[in-house]
Amino acid sequence: MEEKRLGFIGIIVEERKTSAAKINHILSEFGDLIIGRMGIPGSDKKVNVISLIVKANTDEIGAMTGKIGLLKGVKVKSSLSKIA
C-alpha cells in the first residue's frame, strides 16, 4: 500500500445552494483523511472557498477530489508533499 503524505485540497464553490450539502457529505465520507478544514464565505462575489489539510495517498485524494469535481459549480485542486 502506498504511504500517506501530507497535502492540501482547495475547493472553490460557485453554486453554494446546490452544492453545499453534497460537498459536506463527501467530506464526511473521507473524514478520516482530513486533518484540518477552513471555510471562507464569499459575501460580495458569491464565491466560497474551502481549504483542507489532508494526510492521504494519491488514490484516496483522487477518489475524494473526483467526487467533488463532478459537482456543478465546484472546482477542486490538490497537492501532496513528496515526502511520505
N, C-alpha and C positions, 0 to 999 in steps of 0.2 A: 504494500500500500504506500502511496506517495505521502511524504511528510507534509504536515501542515505548516503554512507560512503566514506571517503577519502581513496584512494588506488593508486596503480601503476600498469602499464602493461609494460612488457618488450617484445619487438619483435626483433627476430634475422632473418635477411633477407639474405639468401644464394644465391638466384637467382633474383637479382635486376631487370634485364632486363624484365623478365616475370611477376614480382610481384609488382613493384613499383606503377604503375597506379592503380592496383586493391586495394592495401593497402590504397592509398590516397583516393580512392572512398569510401571505408568502413569507414575510419576515418572521412571523411566529413559527412557521414550518421549519425554518432554518435558524431558529433562535439559539441553538447550541453553538453556532459558528460566530455569533455576534458578541464582541467584547464591549463595544460602546456604540451609542446611537445618538445623533443630534439632528433635530429638525428645525429648519428655519422657515417660518411662514413668510410668504411674499405678499404684503398687503397692497402695494401700489401696482406692481407689474402682474400680479396674479400668478406668479410662478413660485413654487415651493421647492425647497431643497432638503434632501435627507442625506446625511453623511454617516457611513457606518465604518467602524474599525472591526476587522474580522481576523480570525485565525482559522484557516481552511486550506485545503489543497485545490488545485485547479479544477478538478471535476466538480467539487462541491460549489465553488464560486460560479462555474459555468451553469450548473443546474439552477442556482438561485437567480443569477442575473438574466438567464434565458427566460425564466418565467416572468420576471419583472419587465423585461424588454418587450414582451408581447402585449403589454397593456397599452391601450390607446392613450396618447398624450403624455407618455412617460419615456424618459431617456435614461440610460444607465451606463456607467463606465466603471471599470475596476482596475486595480493594480495590486500585485503581490510582490513582496520582497524576494530577492534571490536567495536569501539565507533561510534555511529551514529552522 
